Amino acid sequence: MAPVRLSVARTLLVALVVAVTGIATMGPAQAIGSERGPGGAVGAPTLPAAGVSNGPKVQATTSAANDRIAGLVPDRLTNAVLGSRVAVRVYDPSSGATVFTRRSTESFRVASNTKLVTAASALHAMGPSRTFPTTVMLGRGNHVYIVGGGDPLLSSSNLRSLAAKAASALKARGITRAVVHLDESLFEPWSFPSGFTTRCPESHGSRGYCITPVHALTYDRRSTSDNGKAAASYFAGRLNAAAGLSASYAGRSEVPTSVIGVGGPTGAAGPTVLARYGGHRLDVMIRAMLFPSDDEIAETLFRHIAVATGHAASMSGARNAQREVLANLGVPLGGVVISSGSGRSQDDRFTAAAMIKLLSVAIDGKHSKMAALRNGTSATGGLPLMMRAGVDGTLHTSFGRYSSSPSSCARGLVYAKTGTLGDAIALSGYAKGSDGKWRVFSILVNNRPTAYSSLTTRQHVDRIAATVTGCY
């Protein structure tokens, strides 16, 4: 791989990210993407719904549980609502046995199950406690730079706090007029990538194979024609509103090399850090991405994987970086096409076998940074970063998932990520079996019969996952 040339500001940001370990809360979920979770603070711990099991009673030996799954799944795959193009793989980590497999090495569109791949790759590359700081610097004279750290959960409240701190620091230096610049050099300049048909509408309506430009600075999880400019202008406006200070936004400009010392601020020779927000943790970001299936967070984390692994922080760099991470984890890449971090690209492809390997590695005890996917962290109250069946996000009963018999018996026993885009339906994750042990599963449907609603197909997929738990 050719070496990636880092801007000085990006070098400084990387140093700041490594140093910062702060945690902040996140705001309410937005309705984003083709799958959306119910409102509320999706990054906060969610209490189990009434009737959710805390775990199955141990009723069978592992061998008997696996035999039952292998015996029942084939018949349940014959339902017409699934169509004929279905891939399934069920794996038992405790015994190392593949319990059931069908078409699991074939290439499928997996829709938002791609976000699960992005989440696991990001955890492996950066760890759950990684934060992404936003920094305000004073360059020469009265030139102020707001340096985006790629925090997709940055809020208007965070920007107001940064502006207040920066305003106090400027006035303490006798500066009463500021010229504000936006430095987004952490990521490569945006260009429309292959694999997408259009830019996503700002209304978050019908989205299809669309993408929203990725920026290193954004706020309130907006989808505008230029999120970076909108955020920087908002910051400049808050700065201008401070008593005894005027400020105006002057456009994009990197922090000049001439005022940055090697390795970060160096007193008089380097820029002055006027204010800094430590940023949100990666584990909190992943929950905010997976629960409502947020495309913009996914594409931002896609770029961060590139930064963390030394690739260019562009779409092509992110594609190469994620493929490299998967290869290093031993994920079989035959039939796998990495085209986006969200699953919105029409070129994205994955296999059930590759999904099973990735999810198995995450809980094998050898990759502690990835274990948060199923086990959670202190920042999530010990709750998984994935959704619990019938409880969280797009698997909540309010979306018709695990809301009635026979799948309702599996509430709280399945931790998974959903996926729906066009005629593709996917559900992959972990299921606690009747022997009290976890299974890893992936169910992928392509060419879904249009005679049935997508919900009808999703509900039957839920029944297959319930079969893996042994409760149905």
Buried (B, 14 or more C-beta within 10 A) or exposed (E): EEEBEBBBBBBBBBEBBEEBEEBBEBBEBBEBBBBBBBEEBBBBEBEBBEEBBEEBEEEBEBEEBBEBBBEBBEEBBEBEBBBEBBBBBBBBBEEEBBBBBBBBBBBBBBBBBBBBBBBBBBBBBBBBBBBBBBBBBBBEEBBBBBBBBBBBBBBBBBBBBBBBBBBBBBBEEEBEEBBBBBBBBBBBEBEEBEBBEEBBEEEBEEBBBBBBBBBBBBBBBBBBEBBBBBBBBBBBBBBBBBEEBEBEBBEBBBBBEEBBBEEBBEEEEBBBBBBBBBBBBBBBBBBBBBBBBBBBBBBBBBBBBBBBBEBBBBBBBBBBBBBBBBEEBEBBEEBBBBBBBBBBBBBBBBBBBBBBBBBBBBBEEEBEBBBBBBBBBEBBEEBBBBBBBBBBBBBBBEBBBBBEEBBBBBBBBBBBBBBBBBBBBBBBBBBBBBBBBBBBBBBBBBBBBEEBEBEBBBBBBBBBBBBBBBBB
